[in-house]
């Protein structure tokens, strides 16, 4: 008997291992990819222990899974070595124009540790992630001074499960693709952008602020358009992460239909937040039973209930005004009863409310009928904002978080001061580096327009 077992063991064991391998291959789509930690040391000098060296010719390719995006290089990327004692800070990469760095990463949340500075010159760097989400605003260092900044980035894909996914629009599959791929995109911009080092660390069990809304909230891909959702990231410490699931042209009804709500609910955990801002496109819907106090309010209730069922905290945001002034210099409501429906839903469901409709009225009227043009993408556009306008609206949202006494208010950056929309940042002194107009389909077919 013993000899028979010994004779069977090698072949039987091999068959067992083979069966396991076949099973793992057949079920691989259900297994979450392993999220790894990356450490990059930029520049030609000594490489810090445990870091990968990044030189200007390190262009992205699928084999390495990281590198500069070659087609995004507007000016040559240069590397400098100051021969200092600190291997991490003595050398760096820089350019006279904005440049991009890309890393293949699975869906999830990541902490990015960014080191900048130059032993011999000043630096001024703005960092944006994915589709122009503002992470670091004009970080300036004097010669010989180095800065280490931390921020959180959310990366997502359309997949809800093995057989379900968000129904992306064509624009999301092309020039908005960076918002949905399994890659981290970092844009280095500013007067003199300098990158000494990067660390990218996967993070679990962190509170997530999900955003759901329309074009005034979503990650806008191109200048001069921008949204408050893209600017909100700048005002939070790396103790929370913002996941922007808003999309242009969406109503709350279509957000359900395209599975955007399902996607968020598949990820939501206890203590997460969901900020909803709708109304612009909902008011355009027509049909029996469709209206602000019927279908729209019912859909708000549905999202609130679903969020709470998953342990999340819903926050309703009224839609900001359009630039629509009367002869007396006051903003005229162009959203019919939809803002009031949001307010009613908040009261009836005991849900926190940020009244962006009211705050944007104060903001627009403070600048006046003609002066408020400075908030918008172009003079003929009465709905969509530019960088300055979205920055002011993001401040309104942050102020709303504070005044609502939401728990996440403790994670607002320390440099945020109380904001009064009747006294916005002076537009004549407000400065911000615009992003290059860049195709976001991927390194293999991306191009500057």
C-alpha positions as CSV (number, residue, x, y, z in Angstrom):
1,X,0.0,0.0,0.0
2,X,2.8,2.4,0.9
3,X,4.5,1.9,-2.4
4,X,1.3,2.5,-4.3
5,X,0.8,5.9,-2.6
6,X,4.4,6.8,-3.3
7,X,4.0,5.9,-6.9
8,X,0.7,8.0,-7.1
9,X,2.0,11.1,-5.3
10,X,4.2,12.7,-8.0
11,X,1.7,12.5,-10.8
12,X,-1.4,13.2,-8.5
13,X,0.3,16.2,-6.9
14,X,1.1,17.6,-10.3
15,X,-2.4,17.1,-11.5
16,X,-3.6,18.9,-8.3
17,X,-1.3,21.8,-8.9
18,X,-2.4,22.0,-12.6
19,X,-6.0,22.0,-11.5
20,X,-5.4,24.9,-9.1
21,X,-3.6,26.8,-11.9
22,X,-6.4,26.3,-14.4
23,X,-8.9,27.4,-11.7
24,X,-7.0,30.5,-10.9
25,X,-6.7,31.5,-14.5
26,X,-10.4,31.0,-15.1
27,X,-11.3,33.1,-12.1
28,X,-8.6,35.8,-12.5
29,X,-11.1,38.5,-13.4
30,X,-12.7,38.2,-10.0
31,X,-9.4,38.6,-8.1
32,X,-8.5,42.2,-7.3
33,X,-5.1,43.1,-8.7
34,X,-2.3,43.5,-6.2
35,X,-1.6,47.1,-5.4
36,X,2.1,47.8,-5.1
37,X,4.1,50.7,-3.6
38,X,6.4,52.8,-5.8
39,X,9.3,55.0,-4.9
40,X,10.9,57.2,-7.6
41,X,14.1,59.2,-7.3
42,X,14.2,61.8,-10.1
43,X,17.5,63.0,-11.5
44,X,21.0,61.8,-12.5
45,X,22.7,61.7,-9.1
46,X,23.1,59.0,-6.5
47,X,19.9,57.0,-6.1
48,X,18.3,56.8,-2.7
49,X,18.1,53.3,-1.3
50,X,14.8,51.5,-2.2
51,X,14.0,54.0,-5.0
52,X,13.9,53.6,-8.7
53,X,15.8,56.2,-10.7
54,X,13.9,58.4,-13.1
55,X,15.8,60.2,-15.8
56,X,14.4,62.5,-18.5
57,X,14.4,59.7,-21.1
58,X,12.3,57.4,-18.9
59,X,9.2,57.5,-21.1
60,X,6.2,55.4,-20.2
61,X,5.8,52.0,-21.8
62,X,3.6,49.1,-20.7
63,X,6.5,46.9,-19.8
64,X,7.8,49.1,-17.0
65,X,4.4,50.5,-16.2
66,X,5.6,54.0,-15.4
67,X,7.4,57.0,-17.0
68,X,6.9,60.4,-18.5
69,X,4.2,60.6,-21.2
70,X,6.2,61.3,-24.3
71,X,3.5,63.0,-26.3
72,X,2.8,65.4,-23.5
73,X,6.4,66.9,-23.5
74,X,5.9,70.5,-24.5
75,X,9.5,71.4,-23.7
76,X,12.5,69.1,-23.0
77,X,12.6,67.6,-19.5
78,X,15.9,68.3,-17.9
79,X,17.7,66.6,-15.0
80,X,20.0,68.5,-12.6
81,X,22.4,67.2,-10.0
82,X,23.6,69.6,-7.3
83,X,25.9,66.9,-5.7
84,X,24.4,67.4,-2.3
85,X,24.7,65.1,0.7
86,X,21.0,63.9,0.5
87,X,20.6,61.5,-2.4
88,X,16.8,62.2,-2.6
89,X,17.0,66.0,-2.7
90,X,20.3,66.7,-4.4
91,X,19.0,66.0,-7.9
92,X,15.7,66.5,-9.7
93,X,13.8,66.7,-13.0
94,X,12.3,70.0,-14.3
95,X,11.1,71.6,-17.5
96,X,10.1,75.0,-18.9
97,X,6.6,73.8,-19.6
98,X,4.1,71.4,-17.8
99,X,4.9,67.7,-18.0
100,X,3.2,64.5,-17.1
101,X,4.2,61.3,-15.3
102,X,2.1,58.1,-15.5
103,X,2.0,54.9,-13.3
104,X,0.0,51.8,-13.9
105,X,-2.1,51.2,-10.8
106,X,-5.3,49.2,-10.1
107,X,-8.5,50.8,-8.9
108,X,-8.2,52.2,-5.4
109,X,-7.0,55.0,-3.2
110,X,-3.4,56.1,-3.1
111,X,-1.3,58.4,-1.0
112,X,1.3,60.4,-3.0
113,X,4.3,61.8,-1.2
114,X,5.8,64.6,-3.4
115,X,9.3,66.1,-2.7
116,X,10.3,69.4,-4.4
117,X,13.1,71.9,-4.0
118,X,16.5,73.0,-5.3
119,X,19.6,73.7,-3.4
120,X,20.5,76.6,-5.8
121,X,17.3,78.1,-7.1
122,X,13.6,78.7,-6.3
123,X,10.9,76.3,-7.3
124,X,7.2,76.9,-7.9
125,X,5.1,73.8,-8.6
126,X,1.4,73.1,-9.0
127,X,0.5,69.4,-9.0
128,X,-2.7,68.1,-10.6
129,X,-3.8,64.5,-10.8
130,X,-5.9,62.4,-13.2
131,X,-8.1,64.9,-15.1
132,X,-6.8,68.2,-13.7
133,X,-7.8,67.6,-10.1
134,X,-5.9,70.2,-8.1
135,X,-3.7,68.6,-5.5
136,X,-1.0,71.1,-4.7
137,X,-1.4,74.8,-5.5
138,X,1.8,76.8,-6.3
139,X,4.1,75.2,-3.8
140,X,7.0,77.7,-3.7
141,X,10.4,76.9,-2.1
142,X,13.4,79.3,-1.8
143,X,16.9,78.2,-2.8
144,X,18.2,75.5,-0.4
145,X,14.7,74.8,1.0
146,X,12.9,71.5,0.3
147,X,9.2,70.7,0.7
148,X,7.5,67.3,1.2
149,X,3.7,67.3,0.5
150,X,1.2,64.5,0.8
151,X,-2.1,64.1,-1.0
152,X,-4.7,61.4,-1.8
153,X,-5.8,60.3,-5.2
154,X,-8.7,58.1,-6.2
155,X,-8.3,55.8,-9.2
156,X,-11.3,54.1,-10.7
157,X,-12.4,51.8,-13.5
158,X,-15.9,51.4,-15.0
159,X,-16.3,47.8,-13.6
160,X,-18.8,47.2,-10.9
161,X,-18.5,43.4,-10.9
162,X,-17.3,40.8,-13.4
163,X,-20.5,41.2,-15.5
164,X,-21.5,44.8,-14.7
165,X,-20.1,48.2,-15.5
166,X,-20.9,51.9,-15.8
167,X,-22.3,52.8,-19.2
168,X,-19.7,55.3,-20.2
169,X,-20.4,58.0,-22.8
170,X,-18.3,58.3,-25.9
171,X,-16.5,61.3,-24.4
172,X,-15.5,59.2,-21.4
173,X,-14.0,56.6,-23.6
174,X,-11.9,59.1,-25.5
175,X,-10.7,62.5,-24.2
176,X,-12.0,61.8,-20.6
177,X,-10.4,58.4,-20.5
178,X,-7.8,59.4,-17.9
179,X,-10.7,59.5,-15.4
180,X,-11.5,55.9,-15.9
181,X,-8.3,53.9,-16.6
182,X,-6.1,51.9,-14.2
183,X,-3.3,54.5,-14.2
184,X,-2.3,57.4,-12.0
185,X,-1.6,60.6,-14.1
186,X,0.3,63.4,-12.4
187,X,0.7,66.8,-14.0
188,X,3.6,69.1,-12.9
189,X,2.9,72.7,-13.7
190,X,3.8,76.2,-12.6
191,X,6.4,78.8,-12.9
192,X,9.3,76.4,-12.3
193,X,8.0,72.8,-11.6
194,X,10.6,70.6,-9.9
195,X,10.3,67.0,-8.9
196,X,12.9,65.4,-6.6
197,X,11.0,62.3,-5.5
198,X,7.6,60.6,-5.5
199,X,6.2,57.8,-3.3
200,X,2.9,56.2,-4.2
201,X,1.4,54.1,-1.5
202,X,-1.9,52.2,-1.6
203,X,-4.3,53.1,1.3
204,X,-7.3,51.2,2.6
205,X,-9.8,52.1,5.3
206,X,-9.8,55.8,4.5
207,X,-12.9,58.0,4.4
208,X,-14.1,58.7,0.8
209,X,-16.0,61.7,-0.3
210,X,-17.9,60.7,-3.4
211,X,-19.2,63.4,-5.8
212,X,-22.1,62.8,-8.1
213,X,-23.5,65.5,-10.4
214,X,-23.2,67.1,-13.9
215,X,-20.7,69.2,-15.9
216,X,-20.4,71.8,-13.1
217,X,-19.0,69.1,-10.8
218,X,-17.2,66.6,-13.0
219,X,-13.5,66.4,-14.0
220,X,-13.5,68.7,-17.0
221,X,-10.7,67.5,-19.4
222,X,-9.9,70.8,-21.2
223,X,-9.3,74.5,-20.6
224,X,-11.0,76.9,-20.2
225,X,-13.6,74.6,-18.5
226,X,-13.3,73.7,-14.9
227,X,-15.6,72.5,-12.0
228,X,-15.7,72.8,-8.3
229,X,-15.2,69.1,-8.0
230,X,-11.7,69.4,-9.6
231,X,-10.8,72.2,-7.1
232,X,-12.2,70.6,-4.0
233,X,-9.3,68.2,-3.6
234,X,-6.9,71.1,-2.9
235,X,-8.7,72.0,0.3
236,X,-8.4,68.6,2.1
237,X,-5.6,67.0,4.1
238,X,-4.6,63.4,3.1
239,X,-6.9,62.0,5.8
240,X,-9.7,61.7,3.2
241,X,-9.9,61.1,-0.5
242,X,-12.3,62.6,-3.1
243,X,-13.8,60.3,-5.8
244,X,-15.5,62.4,-8.5
245,X,-18.1,60.3,-10.3
246,X,-19.9,63.3,-11.8
247,X,-20.3,63.6,-15.6
248,X,-21.3,66.2,-18.1
249,X,-24.9,66.2,-19.2
250,X,-26.1,64.0,-16.4
251,X,-29.4,64.2,-14.6
252,X,-30.1,62.2,-11.4
253,X,-32.3,60.0,-13.6
254,X,-29.5,59.2,-16.0
255,X,-27.0,58.7,-13.2
256,X,-29.2,55.8,-12.1
257,X,-29.6,54.5,-15.7
258,X,-25.9,54.6,-16.5
259,X,-25.1,52.7,-13.3
260,X,-23.1,55.6,-11.7
261,X,-25.1,55.2,-8.5
262,X,-24.5,51.5,-8.5
263,X,-20.8,52.0,-9.0
264,X,-20.6,54.2,-5.9
265,X,-22.7,51.9,-3.8
266,X,-20.5,48.9,-4.8
267,X,-17.5,50.8,-3.2
268,X,-19.2,52.7,-0.3
269,X,-18.4,51.7,3.3
270,X,-19.5,53.0,6.6
271,X,-18.4,56.6,7.2
272,X,-18.0,57.6,3.5
273,X,-19.8,60.6,2.1
274,X,-21.9,61.2,-1.0
275,X,-22.3,64.8,-2.2
276,X,-25.1,65.1,-4.8
277,X,-25.6,68.2,-7.0
278,X,-28.3,68.0,-9.7
279,X,-30.8,70.3,-11.3
280,X,-29.3,71.8,-14.4
281,X,-30.2,68.9,-16.7
282,X,-33.1,67.4,-14.6
283,X,-35.2,70.5,-15.3
284,X,-34.9,69.7,-19.1
285,X,-36.7,66.4,-18.7
286,X,-40.3,66.2,-19.7
287,X,-43.0,63.5,-19.4
288,X,-45.8,62.3,-17.2
289,X,-44.8,62.3,-13.5
290,X,-41.5,64.1,-14.2
291,X,-40.9,67.2,-12.1
292,X,-39.0,68.7,-9.2
293,X,-41.4,67.6,-6.4
294,X,-42.3,64.2,-8.0
295,X,-39.7,62.1,-9.9
296,X,-36.7,64.3,-8.9
297,X,-37.5,64.4,-5.2
298,X,-38.3,60.6,-5.2
299,X,-34.9,59.9,-6.8
300,X,-33.1,62.1,-4.2
301,X,-34.9,60.0,-1.5
302,X,-33.8,56.8,-3.2
303,X,-30.1,57.9,-3.2
304,X,-30.3,59.1,0.4
305,X,-31.8,55.7,1.5
306,X,-29.2,53.7,-0.5
307,X,-26.3,55.7,0.9
308,X,-27.5,55.2,4.5
309,X,-28.1,51.5,3.9
310,X,-24.4,51.2,3.1
311,X,-23.4,53.2,6.1
312,X,-22.6,56.4,4.1
313,X,-23.5,60.0,4.8
314,X,-25.5,61.8,2.1
315,X,-25.1,65.5,1.6
316,X,-27.3,67.4,-0.8
317,X,-26.0,70.4,-2.8
318,X,-28.4,72.8,-4.6
319,X,-27.3,73.7,-8.1
320,X,-25.4,76.9,-8.5
321,X,-27.0,79.7,-10.4
322,X,-26.6,80.4,-14.1
323,X,-25.3,83.9,-15.0
324,X,-28.7,85.3,-15.5
325,X,-29.2,88.9,-14.3
326,X,-32.2,91.2,-14.4
327,X,-32.2,94.9,-15.0
328,X,-31.8,95.6,-11.3
329,X,-28.5,93.7,-11.1
330,X,-29.9,90.7,-9.3
331,X,-29.5,87.0,-10.4
332,X,-32.7,85.5,-11.6
333,X,-33.4,81.8,-10.8
334,X,-33.3,79.7,-14.0
335,X,-33.7,76.3,-12.3
336,X,-37.4,76.5,-11.7
337,X,-38.4,74.6,-8.5
338,X,-35.4,72.2,-8.5
339,X,-33.3,74.0,-5.9
340,X,-36.4,74.1,-3.6
341,X,-37.0,70.4,-4.1
342,X,-33.4,69.7,-2.9
343,X,-34.0,71.9,0.2
344,X,-37.3,70.1,0.9
345,X,-35.6,66.7,0.5
346,X,-32.9,67.7,2.9
347,X,-35.4,68.8,5.5
348,X,-37.7,65.8,5.2
349,X,-34.8,63.3,5.2
350,X,-32.8,65.2,7.9
351,X,-29.9,65.4,5.4
352,X,-27.1,68.0,5.5
353,X,-27.6,70.7,2.9
354,X,-25.1,73.0,1.2
355,X,-27.0,75.7,-0.5
356,X,-24.8,76.5,-3.4
357,X,-27.7,78.1,-5.2
358,X,-27.8,80.8,-2.6
359,X,-24.0,81.2,-2.2
360,X,-23.5,81.4,-6.0
361,X,-26.2,84.2,-6.1
362,X,-24.1,86.1,-3.6
363,X,-20.9,85.4,-5.5
364,X,-22.3,86.5,-8.9
365,X,-23.9,89.6,-7.5
366,X,-20.8,90.6,-5.7
367,X,-19.0,90.9,-9.1
368,X,-22.0,92.2,-11.0
369,X,-23.6,91.4,-14.3
370,X,-20.6,92.3,-16.4
371,X,-17.9,91.6,-13.8
372,X,-19.1,88.0,-13.1
373,X,-18.1,87.1,-16.7
374,X,-14.6,86.5,-15.1
375,X,-16.1,83.3,-13.4
376,X,-17.1,81.6,-16.6
377,X,-15.4,79.6,-19.3
378,X,-16.2,82.3,-21.9
379,X,-18.5,85.4,-22.2
380,X,-21.2,83.5,-24.1
381,X,-21.3,80.7,-21.5
382,X,-23.7,81.3,-18.6
383,X,-23.3,77.9,-17.0
384,X,-19.8,76.5,-17.0
385,X,-16.9,78.0,-15.1
386,X,-13.2,78.5,-15.6
387,X,-10.5,77.9,-13.1
388,X,-11.2,81.1,-11.1
389,X,-14.9,80.5,-11.0
390,X,-14.7,76.8,-10.0
391,X,-12.1,77.7,-7.3
392,X,-14.5,80.2,-5.7
393,X,-17.4,77.7,-5.9
394,X,-15.2,75.0,-4.3
395,X,-14.6,77.5,-1.5
396,X,-18.3,77.9,-1.1
397,X,-18.7,74.1,-0.8
398,X,-15.9,73.9,1.8
399,X,-17.6,76.7,3.8
400,X,-20.8,74.8,3.5
401,X,-19.1,71.7,5.0
402,X,-17.9,73.8,7.9
403,X,-21.2,75.6,8.6
404,X,-23.0,72.2,8.4
405,X,-20.7,70.9,11.1
406,X,-19.8,67.8,9.1
407,X,-17.3,65.5,10.7
408,X,-15.0,65.8,7.6
409,X,-14.5,69.5,8.4
410,X,-11.6,68.5,10.7
411,X,-9.8,67.4,7.5
412,X,-10.0,70.8,5.8
413,X,-6.5,72.3,5.1
414,X,-5.3,74.6,7.8
415,X,-4.7,77.5,5.3
416,X,-8.5,77.6,4.5
417,X,-10.0,80.7,6.0
418,X,-13.7,81.4,6.4
419,X,-15.1,82.2,3.0
420,X,-17.8,84.8,2.3
421,X,-19.0,84.5,-1.3
422,X,-19.9,88.2,-1.2
423,X,-16.2,88.9,-1.0
424,X,-14.5,86.5,-3.4
425,X,-10.7,86.4,-4.1
426,X,-9.9,89.5,-6.2
427,X,-9.9,88.2,-9.8
428,X,-7.2,90.7,-10.8
429,X,-4.7,89.2,-8.4
430,X,-5.8,85.5,-8.5
431,X,-3.3,83.4,-10.5
432,X,-3.4,79.8,-11.6
433,X,-1.5,77.8,-14.2
434,X,-3.7,76.4,-16.9
435,X,-3.2,72.8,-18.1
436,X,-2.1,72.0,-21.6
437,X,-4.9,71.0,-24.0
438,X,-4.0,67.3,-24.1
439,X,-5.7,64.2,-25.5
440,X,-6.2,61.7,-22.7
441,X,-6.7,58.5,-24.6
442,X,-3.4,57.0,-23.6
443,X,0.3,57.2,-24.4
444,X,0.0,55.2,-27.5
445,X,-2.2,57.7,-29.4
446,X,-2.2,60.9,-27.3
447,X,-1.4,64.2,-28.8
448,X,-1.3,67.9,-28.1
449,X,-4.0,69.9,-29.7
